[in-house]
């Protein structure tokens, strides 16, 4: 023990408590008031994500919890704010995250609850979030300041009773909590001297895929917003005219479309991200379940042959095949170095990406057509002088077609077609998903193979006729048509990314046609009989 430490023990009777602990050695609790933004989960700050991921207790309204639960500490206790004592929880040594929408600085709950923490001498911090004052107009394409308009006034109209004569002269007004008093607000501003032609943008459900903005004027806004859902935010002033040029969120080609992706979350990750970039809301519904082969001996012999030099080539036709081989490698204590000296081929961009993640860079992939046929187009014929071994390993599904084997055999290669995994039909999805599929609740469905067509219809029923059907290639489209489906979209090359892009192009053309015809912009699901329609 150092002299300084000895002196501390002598003078105080014990060593100083460590940071984060009380003098008695107990962990010191604290409260973090965390702003989570106006609705879009991707607007969380890095600090907010860190605190939500480590907090012992998360105090949040139930309606908000589902939006941000992916960032919660799995071991955290999640409770509602009603009856929650932040002080008691913190004094018990817990780190408490009090979740508030938007920015805490614009919430009355912060001032009241933080005041109690301060009075009780409970440590707390405030984590700012993206405010609805800036976030919602930003997503609506309305800047709050430009070269001519630099005066912004924010008014909370939630409780009513606002003296609008005190604010009417501001260049730009941002009005919160206005969904139930829009007519009263407009009348008050006009009485206070604001022109009845002053532009107004009213945004409902801002920053979410349900966002909807009405462009109006003070004279007309009350009648034109009767159908809007809460919460709503108003921007009043000439600054609203920027929306015509800067609207970027609601003009995405698939904005608000609910798209069914018949894959597992793991398989659909990149595809779902791409769909979200187009404004869609993807729902992953697995139609197949991947299981090990019934008899493992065939795969065991294949892995042994792969390591001992039996093969010249290994061909992977799916990410499932990569996963199956990788799992076998891990069982035997092997890694990507076992592929040294082997040539590796991959069918499809995602399969190639899975191999790269494994540590294996494919030597050969199709140039254009991402399929077995495309791979055969670039596959070299067997040359006994150049190729010391003429065997090819194909670890595939139990239902794989014979196209690839037949083509390689014709080129002089000997194929070991090995069942690496089995595909079986998945369990039916929950009842609400089945009802949405059959009732037209989905705007589009992406079919990435013939089996996804058969299996989806088998476990959930046939998609409604208003649903846009998108297929990855001619064979999948043919299967869909055999089941009585109308194929609206087909990718120009058989890849999931190209399929999503083709659907986005379809959505963009559909929006343009509606706009040109002067029709309301409606999603496919809003075209079915009985669907709720916006004005």
C-alpha positions in Angstrom: 0.0 0.0 0.0 1.4 3.4 -0.9 2.0 6.1 1.8 -0.9 8.1 0.5 -3.3 5.2 0.7 -2.1 4.4 4.3 -2.7 8.0 5.2 -6.2 7.8 3.8 -7.0 4.7 5.9 -5.5 6.3 9.0 -7.3 9.6 8.6 -10.7 8.4 7.5 -10.8 4.9 8.9 -11.1 3.2 5.5 -9.9 3.6 1.9 -12.0 5.9 -0.3 -14.9 4.3 -2.2 -14.4 3.5 -5.8 -16.1 5.5 -8.5 -19.7 4.5 -8.9 -20.0 3.1 -5.4 -21.1 4.6 -2.1 -18.8 5.0 1.0 -20.2 1.7 2.3 -19.2 -0.1 -0.9 -22.7 -0.3 -2.4 -23.1 0.6 -6.1 -24.3 4.2 -6.6 -27.4 4.4 -8.7 -28.3 7.3 -11.0 -31.0 8.4 -13.4 -30.6 9.3 -17.1 -33.3 11.2 -18.9 -32.9 9.9 -22.4 -34.4 11.6 -25.4 -35.2 9.2 -28.2 -36.3 11.5 -30.9 -39.7 12.1 -32.6 -40.4 8.5 -33.8 -37.8 7.1 -36.2 -35.7 4.7 -34.2 -32.6 5.5 -36.3 -32.6 9.0 -34.9 -31.3 7.8 -31.6 -28.0 9.4 -30.5 -25.0 7.2 -29.8 -25.2 8.2 -26.1 -28.8 7.2 -26.0 -28.0 3.8 -27.4 -25.2 3.2 -24.9 -27.4 4.1 -21.9 -30.4 2.0 -23.1 -28.0 -0.9 -23.7 -26.6 -0.8 -20.1 -29.4 0.5 -17.9 -30.8 -1.8 -15.1 -34.3 -0.3 -15.3 -35.9 1.4 -18.3 -38.9 3.6 -17.6 -40.9 4.1 -20.8 -44.4 4.4 -22.1 -45.7 1.1 -23.6 -46.4 2.7 -26.9 -42.8 3.8 -27.2 -41.1 0.6 -25.9 -41.7 -1.4 -29.0 -40.0 1.1 -31.2 -36.8 1.1 -29.3 -36.7 -2.3 -27.5 -34.0 -3.5 -29.9 -31.6 -1.2 -28.1 -32.6 -2.1 -24.5 -30.4 -4.1 -22.2 -31.8 -7.6 -22.4 -31.5 -8.0 -18.7 -33.2 -4.7 -17.9 -36.5 -4.4 -16.1 -38.9 -2.4 -18.3 -41.7 -0.6 -16.5 -44.1 2.2 -17.3 -43.8 5.7 -15.8 -47.0 5.5 -13.8 -46.0 4.8 -10.2 -42.3 4.5 -11.0 -40.1 6.1 -8.3 -36.9 7.1 -10.0 -35.4 8.2 -6.7 -36.1 4.8 -5.0 -34.8 2.9 -8.0 -31.6 4.9 -8.1 -31.1 4.7 -4.3 -31.2 0.9 -4.6 -28.1 1.1 -6.7 -29.7 0.8 -10.2 -29.0 2.8 -13.3 -32.3 4.1 -14.5 -33.1 5.2 -18.0 -36.2 7.5 -18.1 -37.2 7.5 -21.8 -38.8 10.7 -23.2 -39.9 11.3 -26.7 -38.1 13.9 -28.8 -35.7 16.1 -26.8 -36.1 16.0 -22.9 -35.6 19.8 -22.9 -39.0 20.2 -24.5 -40.8 18.0 -22.0 -42.5 19.1 -18.9 -41.9 15.6 -17.5 -38.2 16.4 -17.4 -38.5 19.5 -15.3 -40.8 17.9 -12.7 -38.9 14.6 -12.4 -35.4 16.0 -12.6 -36.3 18.5 -9.9 -37.2 15.6 -7.6 -33.9 13.9 -8.3 -32.0 17.1 -7.6 -33.8 17.7 -4.3 -33.1 14.1 -3.2 -29.5 14.4 -4.2 -29.8 11.5 -6.7 -27.2 11.8 -9.5 -28.8 12.3 -12.9 -27.9 13.3 -16.5 -29.9 14.6 -19.4 -29.3 13.0 -22.8 -30.6 15.3 -25.5 -32.5 13.8 -28.4 -33.5 15.0 -31.9 -36.4 17.3 -31.2 -39.7 17.1 -33.1 -39.3 20.9 -33.6 -36.5 20.2 -36.1 -36.9 16.5 -36.8 -40.5 16.5 -38.1 -40.1 19.6 -40.4 -36.8 18.2 -41.6 -38.5 14.9 -42.6 -41.3 16.9 -44.2 -38.8 18.9 -46.3 -39.3 22.2 -44.5 -36.2 24.1 -43.4 -36.9 26.4 -40.5 -34.4 29.1 -41.6 -33.3 30.3 -45.0 -31.6 33.5 -46.3 -34.8 35.6 -45.9 -36.5 34.0 -42.9 -34.4 33.8 -39.8 -37.0 34.3 -37.0 -38.4 31.1 -35.5 -40.8 30.9 -32.6 -41.9 27.6 -31.0 -45.3 27.4 -29.3 -46.8 24.5 -27.3 -50.5 24.6 -27.9 -51.3 21.4 -26.1 -53.2 23.1 -23.2 -54.8 25.8 -25.4 -55.3 29.4 -24.3 -52.4 30.8 -26.4 -52.3 34.5 -27.0 -51.7 34.3 -30.8 -51.3 38.1 -31.1 -47.9 37.7 -29.3 -46.6 35.3 -32.0 -48.3 36.4 -35.2 -45.4 38.6 -36.3 -42.8 35.8 -36.3 -41.5 34.8 -39.7 -41.9 31.1 -38.9 -44.0 29.5 -36.3 -43.6 25.9 -35.2 -46.6 24.8 -33.2 -46.6 21.6 -31.1 -49.6 19.7 -29.7 -51.9 21.2 -32.3 -53.8 18.2 -33.6 -57.1 19.0 -31.8 -57.1 22.8 -32.2 -55.9 23.5 -35.7 -59.0 25.5 -36.6 -58.7 27.6 -33.4 -55.0 28.2 -34.1 -55.6 29.3 -37.7 -58.5 31.6 -36.6 -56.4 33.1 -33.8 -53.5 33.9 -36.1 -55.7 35.5 -38.8 -57.5 37.6 -36.1 -54.0 38.7 -34.9 -53.2 40.0 -38.4 -51.7 37.0 -40.2 -52.8 36.8 -43.9 -55.3 34.0 -44.7 -53.0 33.0 -47.6 -50.0 32.3 -45.3 -48.7 28.8 -46.1 -49.1 26.1 -43.5 -47.7 22.5 -43.4 -49.3 20.1 -41.1 -47.4 16.9 -40.5 -49.0 13.8 -38.8 -47.0 10.9 -37.4 -43.7 12.7 -38.3 -40.5 10.8 -39.0 -42.4 7.4 -39.2 -43.5 5.5 -42.2 -47.0 6.7 -41.5 -46.0 10.3 -41.9 -48.4 12.4 -43.9 -48.2 16.1 -44.6 -50.9 18.5 -45.7 -49.9 21.6 -47.6 -52.5 24.3 -47.0 -53.1 27.9 -45.9 -54.5 29.5 -42.8 -57.8 29.9 -44.5 -58.2 26.3 -45.6 -56.1 24.3 -43.1 -58.9 23.4 -40.7 -61.1 21.8 -43.3 -58.2 20.1 -45.1 -56.9 18.3 -42.0 -60.0 16.8 -40.5 -58.8 13.3 -41.5 -55.3 13.5 -40.0 -54.2 11.3 -37.1 -52.4 12.7 -34.0 -49.8 13.7 -33.2 -49.5 16.6 -35.6 -47.1 19.5 -35.9 -47.7 22.8 -37.7 -45.2 25.0 -39.5 -46.6 28.4 -40.4 -44.9 30.9 -42.7 -43.5 31.4 -46.2 -40.7 29.0 -45.3 -43.2 26.2 -46.0 -42.9 26.9 -49.8 -39.5 25.0 -49.7 -41.4 21.8 -49.4 -42.1 21.7 -53.1 -38.4 21.3 -53.8 -37.1 19.6 -50.6 -39.7 17.0 -49.8 -37.5 13.8 -49.7 -39.1 11.4 -47.2 -42.7 11.1 -48.3 -41.6 11.0 -51.9 -39.6 7.8 -51.6 -40.7 5.3 -54.2 -42.1 2.8 -51.7 -43.0 5.2 -48.9 -45.1 3.5 -46.3 -45.5 0.2 -48.3 -45.7 -2.8 -46.2 -43.7 -5.4 -48.0 -43.7 -9.1 -47.2 -40.2 -10.7 -47.4 -40.6 -14.6 -47.2 -37.2 -15.1 -45.5 -35.8 -15.3 -42.0 -34.5 -12.2 -40.4 -30.9 -13.4 -40.8 -31.4 -14.1 -44.5 -33.4 -10.9 -45.1 -31.2 -8.4 -43.3 -29.6 -6.7 -46.3 -32.7 -7.0 -48.4 -34.8 -5.4 -45.6 -32.3 -2.6 -45.2 -32.5 -1.9 -48.9 -36.3 -1.8 -48.8 -36.2 0.6 -45.9 -34.0 2.9 -47.9 -36.9 3.1 -50.4 -39.3 4.0 -47.6 -40.9 0.5 -47.2 -41.7 -1.3 -44.0 -40.5 -4.9 -44.5 -42.0 -7.9 -42.7 -39.8 -11.0 -42.6 -41.9 -14.2 -42.7 -39.9 -17.5 -43.1 -41.4 -20.0 -45.4 -38.8 -22.7 -45.0 -37.0 -24.1 -42.1 -33.4 -25.3 -42.6 -32.5 -28.5 -40.8 -29.4 -30.8 -40.9 -29.4 -33.8 -43.2 -31.0 -37.0 -41.8 -27.8 -38.9 -42.1 -24.6 -36.9 -41.5 -22.1 -39.5 -42.9 -22.2 -38.0 -46.4 -21.3 -34.6 -45.2 -18.6 -36.0 -42.9 -17.0 -37.8 -45.9 -17.2 -34.6 -48.0 -15.5 -32.5 -45.4 -12.8 -35.1 -45.0 -12.3 -35.2 -48.8 -12.2 -31.4 -48.9 -9.3 -31.3 -46.4 -7.4 -34.3 -47.8 -7.3 -32.9 -51.4 -10.1 -35.0 -53.1 -11.6 -32.0 -54.8 -10.4 -29.3 -57.3 -13.5 -27.1 -56.9 -16.2 -26.5 -54.2 -19.4 -24.8 -55.4 -21.7 -22.9 -53.1 -25.2 -22.2 -54.4 -26.7 -20.5 -51.3 -25.9 -18.9 -48.0 -27.4 -21.9 -46.3 -24.8 -24.1 -48.0 -22.0 -21.8 -46.7 -23.5 -21.9 -43.2 -23.8 -25.7 -43.2 -20.1 -26.2 -44.2 -19.0 -23.5 -41.8 -20.9 -25.3 -38.9 -19.2 -28.6 -39.8 -15.8 -26.9 -39.9 -16.4 -25.5 -36.4 -17.4 -28.9 -35.1 -14.1 -30.3 -36.4 -12.0 -27.4 -35.2 -11.3 -26.2 -38.8 -11.4 -22.7 -40.3 -11.1 -21.0 -43.7 -7.5 -22.1 -44.0 -8.8 -25.6 -44.9 -9.8 -24.1 -48.4 -6.1 -23.6 -49.2 -5.3 -25.0 -52.6 -9.0 -25.3 -53.5 -10.9 -23.3 -56.1 -14.2 -21.9 -54.8 -17.3 -20.9 -56.9 -20.3 -19.0 -55.6 -23.8 -18.5 -57.2 -25.3 -15.2 -56.2 -24.0 -12.0 -54.5 -25.2 -12.9 -51.0 -23.6 -16.3 -51.2 -20.3 -14.7 -52.2 -20.7 -12.2 -49.3 -21.2 -15.1 -46.9 -18.0 -16.7 -48.1 -16.1 -13.5 -47.7 -17.4 -13.2 -44.2 -16.2 -16.8 -43.6 -12.7 -15.7 -44.9 -12.9 -17.3 -48.3 -12.8 -15.2 -51.5 -14.6 -16.9 -54.4 -12.5 -17.6 -57.5 -15.5 -17.8 -59.8 -19.0 -16.3 -59.9 -21.5 -15.7 -62.7 -21.0 -12.5 -64.6 -24.6 -11.7 -65.6 -27.2 -14.3 -64.7 -26.8 -15.1 -61.0 -27.9 -18.7 -61.3 -26.6 -22.2 -62.0 -27.0 -21.5 -65.7 -25.0 -18.3 -65.3 -22.2 -20.2 -63.5 -22.1 -22.8 -66.2 -21.6 -20.1 -68.8 -18.3 -19.1 -67.2 -17.2 -22.5 -66.0 -14.0 -23.9 -67.6 -14.1 -27.4 -69.2 -12.0 -30.0 -67.6 -8.5 -30.2 -68.9 -6.5 -33.2 -67.8 -3.2 -31.3 -68.4 -4.2 -28.2 -66.4 -6.5 -29.7 -63.7 -4.8 -32.4 -61.6 -8.1 -33.4 -60.1 -11.5 -33.6 -61.9 -13.8 -33.7 -58.9 -16.2 -30.9 -57.8 -18.0 -30.8 -54.4 -21.5 -29.4 -54.4 -22.9 -29.1 -50.8 -26.5 -28.3 -51.5 -30.1 -28.6 -50.3 -32.0 -31.9 -50.5 -34.3 -30.4 -53.2 -31.7 -28.9 -55.4 -32.2 -29.1 -59.2 -29.9 -31.2 -61.4 -29.1 -28.4 -63.8 -25.7 -27.7 -62.4 -24.6 -31.3 -62.0 -25.7 -32.1 -65.6 -23.8 -29.1 -67.0 -20.6 -29.8 -65.0 -20.7 -33.4 -66.1 -21.0 -32.3 -69.7 -17.9 -30.2 -69.3 -16.0 -33.2 -68.2 -16.1 -32.8 -64.4 -17.1 -35.5 -61.8 -19.5 -34.1 -59.2 -20.1 -35.2 -55.6 -23.6 -33.8 -55.1 -23.9 -33.8 -51.3 -26.9 -33.0 -49.1 -25.6 -30.3 -46.8 -29.0 -29.4 -45.3 -32.7 -30.1 -45.7 -35.4 -27.5 -46.3 -38.8 -28.1 -44.8 -41.9 -26.0 -44.8 -41.9 -23.5 -41.9 -44.7 -23.2 -39.4 -47.6 -20.9 -40.3 -47.0 -17.2 -39.3 -49.2 -15.6 -36.6 -52.9 -15.1 -37.4 -52.6 -11.3 -38.0 -49.9 -11.9 -40.7 -52.1 -14.6 -42.4 -55.1 -12.2 -42.4 -53.0 -9.4 -43.8 -51.7 -11.7 -46.6 -55.1 -12.8 -47.6 -56.9 -9.6 -46.9 -54.7 -7.2 -48.8 -52.9 -5.7 -45.8 -49.5 -6.1 -47.6 -48.7 -3.7 -50.5 -46.2 -6.1 -52.1 -44.6 -9.5 -51.6 -41.2 -10.5 -52.9 -40.8 -14.1 -54.1 -37.1 -15.1 -54.3 -37.7 -18.7 -55.5 -40.4 -21.1 -56.7 -40.3 -22.8 -53.3 -41.1 -19.5 -51.5 -44.3 -19.2 -53.7 -45.4 -22.7 -52.9 -44.5 -22.6 -49.2 -46.0 -19.1 -48.5 -49.3 -20.1 -50.1 -49.2 -23.4 -48.2 -48.7 -21.9 -44.8 -50.5 -18.6 -45.1 -52.8 -18.6 -48.1 -52.8 -16.7 -51.4 -52.0 -13.0 -51.5 -54.9 -10.6 -52.2 -55.2 -9.4 -55.7 -54.3 -5.8 -54.8 -50.9 -7.0 -53.6 -48.1 -6.3 -56.0 -46.3 -9.6 -56.8 -42.5 -9.3 -57.4 -40.5 -12.3 -58.6 -36.8 -12.8 -58.8 -36.8 -14.5 -62.2 -38.8 -16.3 -65.0 -39.0 -19.6 -63.2 -40.4 -18.1 -60.0 -42.8 -15.9 -62.0 -44.0 -19.0 -63.8 -44.7 -20.8 -60.5 -46.6 -17.7 -59.2 -48.7 -17.6 -62.3 -49.5 -21.3 -62.0 -50.9 -20.5 -58.6 -53.1 -17.8 -60.1 -51.0 -14.8 -59.1 -50.6 -11.8 -61.3 -46.9 -11.0 -61.6 -46.3 -7.3 -61.6 -42.5 -7.0 -61.2 -39.6 -9.2 -62.3 -35.9 -8.4 -61.6 -33.6 -7.9 -64.6 -31.2 -10.3 -63.0 -31.8 -13.0 -60.3 -30.6 -11.3 -57.2 -32.5 -10.1 -54.2 -31.0 -6.7 -54.5 -32.1 -6.4 -58.1 -35.6 -7.5 -57.1 -35.9 -4.8 -54.5 -34.6 -2.2 -57.0 -37.2 -3.4 -59.6 -40.0 -3.0 -57.0 -38.8 0.5 -56.2 -38.8 1.4 -59.9 -42.4 0.1 -60.1 -43.4 2.1 -57.1 -41.9 5.3 -58.5 -43.7 4.9 -61.9 -46.9 4.2 -60.0 -46.6 7.4 -58.0 -45.8 9.4 -61.1 -48.8 8.0 -62.9 -51.1 8.9 -60.0 -49.7 12.4 -59.8 -50.0 13.0 -63.5 -53.6 11.8 -63.5 -54.4 14.1 -60.5 -55.3 11.1 -58.4 -54.6 10.8 -54.6 -51.3 9.0 -53.9 -52.6 5.6 -52.6 -50.6 2.5 -51.7 -51.8 -0.8 -53.2 -53.3 -1.9 -49.9 -55.5 1.3 -49.9 -57.1 0.3 -53.1 -58.9 -2.7 -51.7 -62.6 -2.5 -50.9 -63.2 -1.1 -47.4 -59.6 0.1 -46.9 -59.2 3.4 -45.1 -58.3 6.1 -47.6 -56.8 9.5 -47.0 -58.1 12.6 -48.7 
